[in-house]
Amino acid sequence: MNTLYLGGKCNNNCWSCSNKIDVDKSFEELKKEISHLDNNKPVLITGGEPTIYTYFFDLLDYLNKFDFSNIKILTNARIFYYKSYAKKISKYKNIELLVKILGHNDVTHDSLANFQGSFDQTIEGIKNLN
């Protein structure tokens, strides 16, 4: 599997996360990395939180030019709380979202994410993707 690390920006502040760098790679830098990936293997997009990357949809469009069979995105899905964002990603057919849920309820999840309301946004985001 190919791994594409976008950078460290995230909309959570998880206690367990060792990725505390608040800088993302430039789109040009990522395009260079993509040119060296094996398009016969899936791509895992990770970060920080990939869905808040400034050029997230530009990146997906660029990856699709290389005919990757599957693009996996490791996400907290909070951004999909916004229906327009969930609708926008639905046009991509080769996307698999790997959603991180940090607990069985809002108290546990929000505590681990260190962000009040993150559990509710994640759950609503998942619902909006259906």
C-alpha positions in Angstrom: 0.0 0.0 0.0 1.1 3.5 -0.8 1.0 6.1 2.1 0.5 9.8 1.5 1.0 11.9 4.6 -0.5 15.4 4.1 0.8 17.0 7.3 -0.2 17.6 10.9 -3.2 19.9 10.9 -6.2 18.4 12.7 -9.5 19.6 14.0 -9.2 17.3 17.1 -6.5 17.5 19.8 -6.3 13.8 20.8 -4.3 13.1 23.9 -2.8 10.0 22.4 -1.6 11.6 19.1 2.1 12.1 18.7 1.5 14.2 15.6 1.4 17.8 17.0 2.9 19.5 14.0 0.5 22.1 12.7 2.0 22.3 9.2 0.8 20.7 6.0 2.8 19.8 2.9 2.3 21.9 -0.2 0.2 20.6 -3.0 3.3 20.8 -5.3 5.3 18.6 -2.8 2.4 16.0 -2.7 2.2 16.0 -6.5 5.9 15.1 -6.7 5.4 12.3 -4.1 2.3 10.9 -6.1 4.4 10.7 -9.2 6.6 8.0 -7.4 3.7 5.9 -6.1 2.7 2.5 -7.5 -0.8 3.0 -9.0 -1.3 -0.8 -8.9 -1.6 -0.5 -5.1 -4.1 1.4 -3.0 -3.2 4.8 -1.5 -3.7 5.6 2.2 -4.1 9.3 2.9 -3.3 10.3 6.4 -2.2 13.3 8.5 -3.4 15.1 10.9 -6.9 15.2 9.5 -6.7 14.8 5.7 -10.2 16.2 5.1 -9.3 19.7 6.3 -6.3 19.9 4.0 -6.7 23.1 2.0 -6.4 21.3 -1.3 -8.1 18.1 -0.3 -10.5 17.8 -3.3 -7.8 19.0 -5.7 -5.6 16.2 -4.3 -8.4 13.6 -4.9 -8.8 14.8 -8.5 -5.1 14.6 -9.1 -4.9 11.1 -7.6 -7.7 10.0 -10.0 -5.6 11.0 -13.0 -3.3 8.2 -12.0 -6.1 5.6 -11.9 -5.4 4.3 -8.4 -7.9 1.4 -7.8 -8.6 2.5 -4.2 -8.0 5.5 -2.1 -8.3 5.1 1.6 -8.6 8.1 3.9 -8.0 7.9 7.6 -10.4 10.4 9.0 -12.3 11.5 12.1 -15.2 12.4 9.7 -16.1 15.5 11.6 -16.0 17.6 8.4 -18.8 15.5 7.0 -21.1 17.0 9.6 -21.5 19.6 6.9 -23.8 18.1 4.4 -22.3 20.0 1.5 -18.9 18.5 2.2 -20.4 14.9 2.5 -22.2 15.5 -0.8 -19.0 16.7 -2.5 -17.0 13.6 -1.6 -19.8 11.3 -2.7 -18.9 11.9 -6.3 -15.7 9.9 -5.8 -16.4 6.2 -6.4 -13.0 4.8 -5.5 -12.8 6.3 -2.0 -12.9 4.3 1.3 -13.2 6.3 4.5 -11.6 4.8 7.6 -13.3 6.6 10.4 -11.8 6.8 13.9 -14.3 6.7 16.7 -12.5 7.1 20.1 -15.2 5.8 22.4 -18.7 4.3 22.7 -20.3 7.6 23.8 -19.7 11.3 23.7 -18.1 11.6 27.1 -15.4 9.1 26.3 -14.8 10.2 22.7 -14.8 13.9 23.5 -12.4 13.4 26.4 -9.9 11.4 24.2 -10.3 13.8 21.3 -9.9 16.7 23.7 -12.6 18.5 21.8 -16.2 19.0 23.1 -18.8 18.0 20.6 -16.5 15.9 18.4 -18.4 12.7 18.9 -21.7 14.2 17.8 -20.0 15.7 14.7 -18.4 12.4 13.8 -21.6 10.4 14.2 -23.6 13.0 12.2 -20.8 13.1 9.6 -21.1 9.3 9.1 -24.9 9.6 8.8 -24.5 12.3 6.2 -22.3 10.1 4.1 -25.1 7.6 3.6 
